[in-house]
Amino acid sequence: MKIFRALSALLSYPTEDFVAALDEIGEAIEKERLVSARERADLLTLVHDLRNRDLFDLQERYVLLFDRTRSLSLHLFEHVHGESRDRGQAMVDLRALYESKGLTGVENELPDFTPLFLEFLSTLDPAEALPLLGEPAHVFTALAERLHKRQSPYEAVFRALTAVAKVQPDEALLAILRAEPDPAPDDLEALDEAYEDAPVDFGAPADDSCGRDGLAAKLRQARRPAPGVAQSATPRTAFTFSNSHQATEADRHG
């Protein structure tokens, strides 16, 4: 599905090659009918914005939004598992899913990086891709809302993802994300506080009580080596919150 490739590209770190490909990305979006005319227009506004800014400014904005601001992380497990012990196994399981479907050569990326996830979905039939896309709909909705608050044109990508998935986000899970801190990227004190988490213990036994199967053992961050965790035989849920993550968030707000 070409829409996934286009949206993956739009969420990638801006480079000269990226800028050179914007016309092609824009043409793919103009022809796409899985999103409405309004959503296509918003995506093309983002393409226009990316095409008409200085590359250094694009890179600086990207880092401020997606690398410095935890609440806008493109690493999906950041919003689901945080620094809980479940994160490592979820990444292992997601990488195994990629490999089982023939996606290889991604050793330098952690599997839950959103552009990589979308690239993977683009290799699948819609009948397989759309249910997987729908599982983190609450994450995409929260990211769209946070970007809207910042008046960022990147909001359009996450609105398009929820539209393509054709599912309503889980309101209980979305409420948890809405309650989390969302500091501005230039509020360094708040950002430091948001990144203060309890130590990760990847060696502790997994809690088998959480949730349904599905992409539910899958997704976390790029440009860091994945933890060396032995794979469990019991699938776990990736897009509902682990108990340890909820406890961490409760401590953060309490």
C-alpha positions as CSV (number, residue, x, y, z in Angstrom):
1,M,0.0,0.0,0.0
2,K,1.7,3.2,-1.2
3,I,0.1,5.4,1.4
4,F,2.1,3.7,4.1
5,R,5.4,4.3,2.2
6,A,4.4,8.0,1.8
7,L,3.6,8.5,5.4
8,S,6.7,6.6,6.5
9,A,8.8,9.0,4.4
10,L,7.1,12.1,5.8
11,L,8.0,10.9,9.3
12,S,11.6,10.3,8.5
13,Y,14.5,12.6,9.5
14,P,14.9,15.2,6.8
15,T,18.0,14.8,4.5
16,E,18.9,16.1,1.1
17,D,17.6,12.9,-0.4
18,F,14.4,13.3,1.5
19,V,13.8,16.8,0.1
20,A,14.6,15.6,-3.4
21,A,11.8,12.9,-3.0
22,L,9.1,15.3,-1.8
23,D,7.6,15.8,-5.3
24,E,7.2,12.0,-5.7
25,I,5.7,11.8,-2.2
26,G,3.3,14.5,-3.0
27,E,2.2,12.8,-6.2
28,A,1.6,9.6,-4.4
29,I,-0.6,11.4,-1.8
30,E,-2.6,13.2,-4.5
31,K,-3.5,9.8,-6.1
32,E,-4.4,8.2,-2.8
33,R,-8.1,7.5,-2.1
34,L,-7.9,5.7,1.3
35,V,-8.0,9.1,2.9
36,S,-10.5,11.9,2.4
37,A,-9.9,15.0,0.3
38,R,-9.4,17.1,3.5
39,E,-6.8,14.6,4.8
40,R,-5.0,14.7,1.4
41,A,-5.0,18.5,1.5
42,D,-3.5,18.5,5.0
43,L,-0.8,16.0,4.0
44,L,0.0,18.1,0.9
45,T,0.3,21.2,3.2
46,L,2.9,19.3,5.1
47,V,4.7,18.4,1.9
48,H,4.7,22.0,0.8
49,D,6.0,23.1,4.2
50,L,8.8,20.6,4.0
51,R,9.7,21.6,0.4
52,N,9.9,25.3,1.3
53,R,11.9,25.4,4.4
54,D,15.7,25.4,4.8
55,L,17.0,21.9,5.4
56,F,18.8,22.9,8.6
57,D,15.5,24.3,10.0
58,L,13.7,21.1,9.0
59,Q,16.2,19.0,10.9
60,E,16.2,21.3,13.9
61,R,12.4,21.2,14.1
62,Y,12.3,17.4,13.7
63,V,14.8,16.9,16.5
64,L,12.9,19.3,18.8
65,L,9.6,17.5,18.2
66,F,10.3,13.9,17.9
67,D,13.7,13.3,19.5
68,R,13.7,15.8,22.4
69,T,10.0,15.6,23.3
70,R,9.2,12.3,24.9
71,S,5.4,12.8,24.5
72,L,5.9,13.1,20.7
73,S,8.3,10.1,20.4
74,L,8.0,8.2,17.1
75,H,8.9,5.1,19.1
76,L,5.6,3.5,19.8
77,F,6.6,1.5,22.9
78,E,7.5,4.8,24.5
79,H,3.8,5.5,24.8
80,V,2.8,1.9,25.7
81,H,5.5,0.3,27.9
82,G,7.6,3.3,28.8
83,E,10.7,2.0,30.6
84,S,8.9,-1.1,31.9
85,R,10.4,-4.6,31.6
86,D,7.8,-5.6,29.0
87,R,9.4,-3.3,26.4
88,G,12.3,-5.5,25.6
89,Q,10.3,-8.6,24.9
90,A,7.8,-6.6,22.9
91,M,10.7,-5.4,20.6
92,V,12.0,-9.0,20.2
93,D,8.5,-10.2,19.2
94,L,7.9,-7.4,16.8
95,R,11.3,-8.0,15.1
96,A,10.3,-11.7,14.8
97,L,7.0,-10.7,13.2
98,Y,8.9,-8.5,10.6
99,E,11.3,-11.4,9.8
100,S,8.4,-13.9,9.5
101,K,6.9,-11.7,6.8
102,G,10.2,-11.4,4.9
103,L,11.3,-7.9,6.1
104,T,15.0,-8.1,6.7
105,G,18.0,-5.8,6.8
106,V,16.6,-3.6,9.6
107,E,19.1,-4.5,12.3
108,N,20.2,-0.9,12.7
109,E,16.6,0.2,13.6
110,L,14.6,-0.7,16.7
111,P,11.4,-2.3,15.4
112,D,8.9,0.1,17.0
113,F,10.1,3.2,15.2
114,T,7.0,4.4,13.4
115,P,8.5,4.9,9.9
116,L,9.9,1.4,10.0
117,F,6.5,0.0,11.2
118,L,4.8,1.8,8.3
119,E,7.4,0.5,5.9
120,F,6.6,-3.0,7.1
121,L,2.8,-2.5,6.7
122,S,3.4,-1.4,3.1
123,T,4.7,-4.9,2.3
124,L,1.5,-6.6,3.5
125,D,-1.9,-7.1,2.0
126,P,-4.5,-4.7,3.2
127,A,-6.3,-7.5,5.0
128,E,-3.2,-8.0,7.2
129,A,-1.9,-4.4,7.3
130,L,-5.1,-2.6,8.4
131,P,-5.8,-4.6,11.6
132,L,-2.2,-4.1,12.7
133,L,-2.4,-0.4,12.0
134,G,-5.5,-0.1,14.1
135,E,-4.0,-1.5,17.3
136,P,-2.0,1.6,18.2
137,A,-4.9,4.0,17.1
138,H,-4.9,5.5,20.6
139,V,-1.2,6.3,20.2
140,F,-1.7,8.0,16.8
141,T,-4.7,9.9,18.1
142,A,-2.7,11.2,21.1
143,L,0.2,12.2,18.9
144,A,-2.2,14.1,16.5
145,E,-3.7,16.0,19.5
146,R,-0.3,16.9,20.9
147,L,0.9,18.1,17.5
148,H,-2.3,20.1,17.0
149,K,-1.6,21.9,20.2
150,R,1.7,22.9,18.8
151,Q,0.1,23.9,15.4
152,S,2.5,21.4,13.7
153,P,1.7,20.3,10.1
154,Y,3.0,16.8,11.1
155,E,-0.5,16.4,12.8
156,A,-1.7,15.4,9.3
157,V,0.3,12.2,9.2
158,F,-1.3,10.8,12.4
159,R,-4.8,11.9,11.4
160,A,-4.3,10.1,8.1
161,L,-3.1,6.9,9.9
162,T,-6.3,6.8,12.1
163,A,-8.4,7.4,9.0
164,V,-6.8,4.6,7.0
165,A,-7.1,2.2,10.0
166,K,-10.9,2.9,10.1
167,V,-11.1,2.2,13.9
168,Q,-12.0,4.3,16.9
169,P,-9.2,4.5,19.4
170,D,-9.7,2.8,22.7
171,E,-11.0,5.6,25.0
172,A,-9.6,4.1,28.2
173,L,-6.1,3.7,26.7
174,L,-6.4,7.2,25.1
175,A,-7.3,8.7,28.5
176,I,-4.1,7.3,30.0
177,L,-2.0,9.0,27.2
178,R,-3.9,12.3,27.6
179,A,-3.0,12.3,31.3
180,E,0.7,12.0,30.7
181,P,3.1,15.0,30.8
182,D,3.4,16.9,27.5
183,P,6.1,19.6,28.0
184,A,7.2,22.0,25.3
185,P,10.5,21.1,23.6
186,D,12.2,24.1,25.0
187,D,11.1,23.4,28.6
188,L,14.3,21.6,29.6
189,E,13.4,21.1,33.2
190,A,10.1,19.5,32.4
191,L,11.7,17.4,29.7
192,D,14.3,16.1,32.1
193,E,11.6,15.3,34.6
194,A,9.6,13.4,31.9
195,Y,12.6,11.2,31.1
196,E,13.2,10.2,34.8
197,D,12.0,6.7,35.0
198,A,12.6,3.7,37.3
199,P,15.5,1.4,36.3
200,V,14.6,-1.2,33.7
201,D,14.8,-4.8,34.8
202,F,14.6,-6.9,31.6
203,G,15.5,-10.0,33.5
204,A,12.3,-10.1,35.7
205,P,9.6,-12.6,34.9
206,A,6.9,-11.3,32.5
207,D,3.3,-10.7,33.7
208,D,1.2,-13.1,31.6
209,S,-2.1,-11.5,32.8
210,C,-2.1,-8.5,30.4
211,G,-4.4,-8.5,27.5
212,R,-5.2,-9.8,24.1
213,D,-2.9,-11.2,21.4
214,G,-2.1,-9.3,18.3
215,L,0.5,-6.8,17.4
216,A,0.4,-6.9,21.1
217,A,4.0,-7.9,21.6
218,K,5.6,-5.6,19.2
219,L,7.2,-1.9,18.7
220,R,10.0,0.7,20.5
221,Q,12.9,3.0,19.4
222,A,15.3,3.5,16.5
223,R,19.0,4.1,16.6
224,R,19.5,2.1,19.8
225,P,20.5,-1.6,20.0
226,A,17.6,-3.8,21.1
227,P,18.0,-5.4,24.5
228,G,19.2,-9.0,24.4
229,V,16.1,-10.7,25.8
230,A,15.2,-14.3,25.3
231,Q,11.9,-14.7,23.6
232,S,9.0,-15.9,25.7
233,A,6.7,-18.5,24.4
234,T,3.7,-16.6,25.7
235,P,2.5,-13.6,23.5
236,R,1.8,-10.4,25.4
237,T,0.0,-7.2,24.6
238,A,2.1,-4.3,23.1
239,F,-0.5,-1.7,22.8
240,T,-2.2,-1.9,26.2
241,F,-0.2,-0.6,29.1
242,S,1.9,-2.9,31.3
243,N,1.3,-2.7,35.0
244,S,4.8,-1.3,35.7
245,H,4.3,1.5,33.1
246,Q,1.0,2.5,34.7
247,A,2.7,2.5,38.1
248,T,5.5,4.7,36.7
249,E,2.9,7.2,35.3
250,A,1.0,7.2,38.6
251,D,4.2,8.1,40.5
252,R,5.0,10.8,37.9
253,H,1.6,12.5,38.4
254,G,1.3,11.8,42.2
